[in-house]
C-alpha cells in the first residue's frame, strides 16, 4: 500500500504536469491510478481538499480537480520534497492499463539484480492469452511507454520472431545456451533499436517456463530452452518458416 504522502505527491503531479496546471475529471484520476488504487488514495485526495491545496469543481454531475492557484507554491514544495524518495519504486509514475489487456506480473515482484534495472509491467490480451504487451516504467512519464509484442500464435509478431530466434540459437549452440545479446544480434528487427523488446521477450519466456537461467557468461545470464513451448509452435514450424 502506498503511503498517504506519496499518494498526495502523485495526485499533485497529475495536476501540475511539466509546469502546466490543469484540471482532471475524477473518473480520469481514478483510471490513471488503475490497479494501484488503495484506501490511502482517497485519504490523500481528501486531505489535499481539506487543506485547500486542491479545489473541486462540479459541472454536469462530474467532479474535476485542480490546484488552488493561491496554494501553487505549497503544492510544488510538496511534489519536490525529499528528493531521495523520488528514486524509489513507490512513486514510479502509474500508467493506465492497455485497453483490451489484463495485468499479468511485473519484474519488481521478482528480485532484480541491479538497482537501475528497468521496471516492466506485463499484460496478456483478454481474448488471446498468448498475446502480450509490456509497459516500460520510468521516472519521467514522457519516457514511459507501452510496447505491444503481438501473439505467439501469429508468426509475424515480434514475440514469435524472438521465440524463433531463441530456438535457433539453442539449436546451433554447442551447449544449447544463449545470452540476451545473442538474441538481440540474431533478431535485430523484432528486438528493436533500443533492444527493449528482446528484454521483454526473455522475461515472458521465463515466466511461461519456456527458458531457464543456468548460469552466467561474464556479466550476462545464460539461458537454455526448457522443453516447454507454445502448443501451436513446433520446432519444425519454426525452421520451415525461417528457411
C-alpha positions as CSV (number, residue, x, y, z in Angstrom):
1,X,0.0,0.0,0.0
2,X,1.4,3.4,-1.0
3,X,1.8,5.9,1.9
4,X,-0.6,8.8,2.1
5,X,2.2,11.3,1.5
6,X,3.3,9.6,-1.7
7,X,-0.3,9.5,-3.0
8,X,-0.5,13.2,-2.3
9,X,2.6,13.8,-4.4
10,X,1.2,11.5,-7.2
11,X,-2.1,13.4,-7.3
12,X,-0.3,16.8,-7.4
13,X,1.9,15.5,-10.2
14,X,-1.1,14.8,-12.3
15,X,-2.4,18.3,-11.8
16,X,0.9,20.0,-12.2
17,X,2.2,18.4,-15.4
18,X,5.6,19.7,-16.5
19,X,4.7,23.1,-15.0
20,X,1.3,23.3,-16.7
21,X,-1.6,23.4,-14.2
22,X,-4.6,21.5,-15.4
23,X,-8.0,20.2,-14.2
24,X,-8.6,16.5,-14.3
25,X,-12.0,14.7,-14.1
26,X,-12.4,12.4,-11.1
27,X,-13.0,9.4,-13.4
28,X,-9.7,10.1,-15.2
29,X,-7.8,10.4,-11.9
30,X,-9.1,7.1,-10.7
31,X,-8.4,5.5,-14.1
32,X,-4.8,6.7,-14.1
33,X,-4.3,5.1,-10.6
34,X,-5.6,1.9,-12.1
35,X,-4.9,-1.3,-10.2
36,X,-2.6,0.6,-7.8
37,X,-5.6,2.2,-6.1
38,X,-5.8,1.6,-2.4
39,X,-7.7,3.2,0.5
40,X,-4.9,5.7,1.1
41,X,-5.6,7.2,-2.3
42,X,-9.0,8.6,-1.1
43,X,-7.5,9.7,2.2
44,X,-4.7,11.6,0.4
45,X,-7.1,13.2,-2.0
46,X,-9.5,14.3,0.7
47,X,-6.6,15.7,2.8
48,X,-5.5,17.9,-0.1
49,X,-9.0,19.2,-0.4
50,X,-9.4,19.8,3.3
51,X,-6.1,21.7,3.4
52,X,-7.2,23.9,0.5
53,X,-4.4,22.7,-1.8
54,X,-6.7,21.4,-4.5
55,X,-10.2,22.5,-5.4
56,X,-13.2,20.6,-6.6
57,X,-15.3,21.8,-9.4
58,X,-18.6,20.2,-10.2
59,X,-20.5,20.6,-13.5
60,X,-23.0,18.3,-15.2
61,X,-22.7,15.9,-12.3
62,X,-19.0,15.5,-12.9
63,X,-16.2,16.3,-10.5
64,X,-13.0,17.9,-11.6
65,X,-9.9,18.6,-9.5
66,X,-7.3,21.4,-9.9
67,X,-4.6,23.0,-7.8
68,X,-5.8,26.1,-5.9
69,X,-4.0,29.0,-7.5
70,X,-3.2,30.6,-4.2
71,X,-1.6,27.3,-3.0
72,X,0.5,26.5,-6.1
73,X,3.8,27.1,-4.2
74,X,2.7,24.8,-1.4
75,X,1.8,22.1,-3.9
76,X,5.1,22.4,-5.8
77,X,7.0,22.2,-2.5
78,X,5.1,19.0,-1.6
79,X,5.9,17.5,-5.0
80,X,9.6,18.4,-4.7
81,X,10.1,17.5,-1.1
82,X,12.6,14.9,0.0
83,X,14.3,14.2,-3.4
84,X,15.8,11.0,-2.2
85,X,12.3,9.5,-2.3
86,X,11.9,10.4,-5.9
87,X,14.2,7.5,-6.8
88,X,12.4,4.7,-5.1
89,X,9.9,2.3,-6.6
90,X,6.9,3.6,-4.6
91,X,6.5,6.8,-6.7
92,X,7.2,5.5,-10.1
93,X,4.5,7.0,-12.4
94,X,1.4,5.0,-12.8
95,X,0.2,4.3,-16.3
96,X,-3.4,3.2,-17.2
97,X,-3.6,-0.5,-18.3
98,X,-3.5,-1.0,-22.0
99,X,-7.0,-1.3,-23.5
100,X,-8.0,-4.9,-24.1
101,X,-5.3,-6.3,-21.8
102,X,-5.2,-7.6,-18.2
103,X,-2.4,-7.3,-15.7
104,X,-0.1,-10.4,-15.5
105,X,3.1,-9.5,-13.5
106,X,5.9,-7.1,-13.2
107,X,9.6,-7.6,-12.7
108,X,9.6,-5.8,-9.4
109,X,7.8,-8.8,-8.0
110,X,11.0,-10.8,-8.6
111,X,14.4,-10.0,-7.3
112,X,16.1,-7.5,-9.7
113,X,19.8,-8.0,-9.9
114,X,20.7,-4.4,-10.4
115,X,19.2,-1.3,-8.8
116,X,19.0,0.6,-12.1
117,X,17.4,-2.3,-14.0
118,X,14.3,-1.1,-15.8
119,X,10.8,-1.8,-14.4
120,X,8.5,-3.6,-16.7
121,X,4.8,-4.3,-16.2
122,X,3.4,-7.2,-18.3
123,X,-0.1,-7.8,-19.6
124,X,-1.9,-10.5,-21.6
125,X,-4.8,-9.9,-24.1
126,X,-8.3,-10.6,-22.8
127,X,-9.0,-12.6,-26.0
128,X,-5.7,-14.3,-26.6
129,X,-3.6,-15.4,-23.6
130,X,-0.6,-15.8,-25.9
131,X,-0.7,-12.1,-26.9
132,X,1.4,-9.8,-24.7
133,X,2.1,-6.1,-24.0
134,X,4.6,-4.6,-21.6
135,X,4.9,-1.2,-20.1
136,X,8.3,0.3,-19.5
137,X,8.0,2.4,-16.3
138,X,10.5,5.3,-15.9
139,X,10.8,8.2,-13.6
140,X,9.7,10.5,-16.4
141,X,6.2,9.9,-17.6
142,X,7.1,11.2,-21.0
143,X,9.6,8.3,-21.4
144,X,7.3,5.6,-20.0
145,X,5.6,3.7,-22.8
146,X,3.7,0.6,-23.7
147,X,5.3,-1.9,-26.1
148,X,3.0,-4.4,-27.9
149,X,4.6,-7.7,-28.6
150,X,1.9,-9.5,-30.5
151,X,0.9,-13.1,-30.2
152,X,2.9,-16.3,-30.2
153,X,0.0,-17.6,-32.3
154,X,1.0,-15.1,-35.1
155,X,4.2,-15.9,-37.0
156,X,4.6,-12.3,-38.0
157,X,4.6,-10.9,-34.4
158,X,7.6,-9.6,-32.5
159,X,7.2,-12.2,-29.8
160,X,7.0,-15.1,-32.2
161,X,10.1,-13.9,-34.1
162,X,12.1,-13.6,-30.8
163,X,11.0,-17.1,-29.7
164,X,12.0,-18.4,-33.1
165,X,15.5,-16.8,-32.7
166,X,15.8,-18.3,-29.2
167,X,15.1,-21.8,-30.6
168,X,17.6,-21.3,-33.5
169,X,20.3,-20.1,-31.1
170,X,19.7,-23.0,-28.8
171,X,19.9,-25.5,-31.7
172,X,23.2,-24.1,-33.0
173,X,24.9,-23.6,-29.7
174,X,27.2,-26.4,-28.5
175,X,25.8,-26.5,-25.0
176,X,22.3,-25.3,-26.1
177,X,22.6,-22.0,-24.3
178,X,22.4,-18.3,-25.3
179,X,22.5,-14.8,-23.8
180,X,20.4,-11.8,-24.3
181,X,23.0,-10.2,-26.6
182,X,22.9,-13.2,-28.8
183,X,19.2,-12.9,-29.1
184,X,19.3,-9.2,-29.9
185,X,22.0,-9.8,-32.6
186,X,20.1,-12.6,-34.1
187,X,16.7,-10.8,-34.3
188,X,17.6,-7.1,-34.6
189,X,14.3,-6.0,-36.1
190,X,12.0,-7.7,-33.6
191,X,14.1,-6.6,-30.7
192,X,14.0,-3.0,-31.9
193,X,16.7,-0.3,-32.0
194,X,16.7,0.1,-28.2
195,X,16.5,-3.7,-27.6
196,X,13.7,-3.3,-25.1
197,X,11.5,-6.0,-26.9
198,X,14.3,-8.5,-26.5
199,X,14.4,-8.0,-22.7
200,X,10.6,-8.2,-22.6
201,X,10.7,-11.5,-24.6
202,X,13.2,-13.0,-22.2
203,X,11.0,-12.1,-19.2
204,X,7.9,-13.5,-20.9
205,X,9.6,-16.8,-21.8
206,X,11.0,-17.2,-18.3
207,X,7.6,-16.5,-16.7
208,X,6.0,-19.1,-19.1
209,X,8.7,-21.6,-18.2
210,X,10.0,-21.8,-21.8
211,X,13.5,-20.9,-20.9
212,X,15.6,-21.3,-17.7
213,X,18.6,-19.4,-16.3
214,X,21.5,-21.8,-16.0
215,X,24.5,-19.6,-15.1
216,X,26.4,-16.6,-16.3
217,X,28.8,-15.7,-19.1
218,X,30.8,-12.7,-17.8
219,X,28.1,-10.3,-16.6
220,X,25.4,-11.9,-18.8
221,X,22.9,-14.5,-17.8
222,X,22.9,-17.7,-19.8
223,X,19.6,-19.2,-20.8
224,X,18.5,-22.6,-22.1
225,X,15.3,-23.9,-23.6
226,X,13.4,-25.8,-21.0
227,X,11.4,-28.1,-23.3
228,X,8.1,-26.4,-22.8
229,X,6.9,-24.4,-25.8
230,X,3.7,-22.8,-27.2
231,X,1.3,-25.5,-28.1
232,X,0.8,-24.2,-31.6
233,X,4.5,-23.6,-32.4
234,X,6.8,-26.6,-33.1
235,X,10.4,-26.7,-33.9
236,X,9.6,-27.9,-37.5
237,X,7.3,-25.0,-38.0
238,X,10.0,-22.6,-36.8
239,X,12.6,-23.8,-39.2
240,X,10.2,-24.2,-42.1
241,X,9.2,-20.5,-41.6
242,X,12.8,-19.4,-41.4
243,X,14.1,-21.3,-44.5
